[in-house]
Amino acid sequence: MEEIFLADNSLGEEFVVTLFGESHGRCVGTVVDGCPAGLELSEADVQHELDKRVPRTPSITSSRIEEDKVEILSGIFHGRTTGAPIAMIVWNRDVDSLPYERIKNVPRPGHADYPAMVRYGGFNDYRGGGQFSGRLTVALVMAGAVAKKLLAVERIEVLAHSLSIGRIQSKADLTREELRASVYTNAVRCGDRDAASSMERAILQAAETGDSLGGTVKAVVYGVPIGVGEPLFSSLDSELSKALFSIPAVKGVEFGLGFEASRLTGSENNDPLVIKEGKVTFETNNAGGILGGLSTGREIVAHVAFKPTPSIRRRQRSVNLDSMENTELEMAGRHDPCVVPKAVPVVEAVVSIVLTDLLVRSGVIPKVLKGSM
């Protein structure tokens, strides 16, 4: 019997997010199942998060500008969640598939074109990468908006910013107040305003030469109670890692000092326990707020590495699958010279989704919110 492949487009066990759509299809959307009843939620709440995703600076982003106006189709009644699945869509309006028709038999270097073609027997949607496109992050941000509102009920806040773009590095020790005030005031979504200007110039320089840049996003989570996580295989860091690696273009995830910890001694890396204001806490946070797969009560700190955008104007080598000959490819179409600015709210959304699922599973977030009647 021929082997049948089943797609896995859902994230979470109790708070479950399912994505659908393609880059150049009619729409992209999400279904959020398992959201507790009684949460105040409106299209304006979701739109607020969606509007963070695309910097309105054409010089550093793709010239494909979608309105990304959310429509909530189900799961809301009288302004509150009902406990039923919440279905949300955004229509694709600004689509130009002609450049992809011209190269449909020449896989793009750095993209999933060829493995997807083999995996799905040539039936995959190759326009703009289909389901493998960064366009699907719209659906993640919509679902993340719901998760963020639930976390806010528990006074948990997720903040992210561009830590580096190319070789330009932001200050790493920005305060919670600085992140709140600065990140979405500039096109590159960086909390360090001096670094933000240098990052924008670096992106413009790369774009002018037909090239692209990668970078890292730093996420910090405030207010997570101690003990969140389900070891061994649904531990906090393993669940976060799996979800973060599902964002297109992510090539690395680390928590706290991450790889730097491998170069330290135990006495340098360990976080001493201390009593402050009558409570046990950790003097430092090299562990990034996670030990043994459980939250420690300190801030959860994650770094997420994004590769350079693979679609570039420079000539690249590939193969022609019709003639089975080597060839060269010059990319047409509309592409971001750096995905990092768009990725900042996406990282916030994904971290929020994972934390919400774990908090619902542990009973910290109830199935029906108090005071909803």
Number of C-alpha atoms within 10 A of each C-alpha: 3 4 5 6 8 6 6 8 11 14 20 20 14 18 21 19 27 18 24 15 21 23 22 23 17 13 18 24 24 26 23 27 20 19 28 20 19 21 22 18 20 17 16 12 16 23 17 12 21 24 15 19 20 23 18 13 12 13 16 24 24 16 14 15 15 13 14 19 15 20 17 19 12 15 21 22 12 10 13 16 24 19 18 15 19 21 21 22 23 21 18 20 15 12 16 14 15 12 14 18 12 10 17 17 18 21 21 24 17 13 17 15 24 17 12 20 16 11 12 11 9 13 10 16 19 26 22 24 20 20 22 22 20 18 20 22 26 25 27 25 29 30 29 28 26 25 24 27 20 25 21 12 12 15 12 18 19 25 21 27 31 29 27 24 29 17 12 16 18 21 13 13 8 12 10 15 9 12 18 14 11 15 23 19 14 18 21 32 28 31 28 22 17 11 20 25 15 17 26 19 14 20 23 20 16 17 20 13 11 15 19 26 23 21 23 25 25 23 23 21 22 17 16 22 16 13 16 21 25 18 14 11 11 15 20 25 27 16 22 21 19 14 17 25 17 15 21 18 22 19 14 14 21 17 21 19 17 15 11 11 15 10 9 12 9 10 8 10 17 16 16 11 11 13 10 10 7 7 7 11 17 18 14 15 20 19 23 24 27 25 13 15 20 20 22 21 18 21 22 23 24 26 24 25 23 25 20 22 19 20 22 24 19 12 11 14 13 15 17 16 14 9 9 10 9 11 13 13 18 13 20 14 16 17 20 24 27 30 26 32 29 22 30 28 31 26 29 28 27 27 26 27 30 27 26 27 24 23 22 19 19 15 10 13 19 14 16 16 16 10 7 11 6
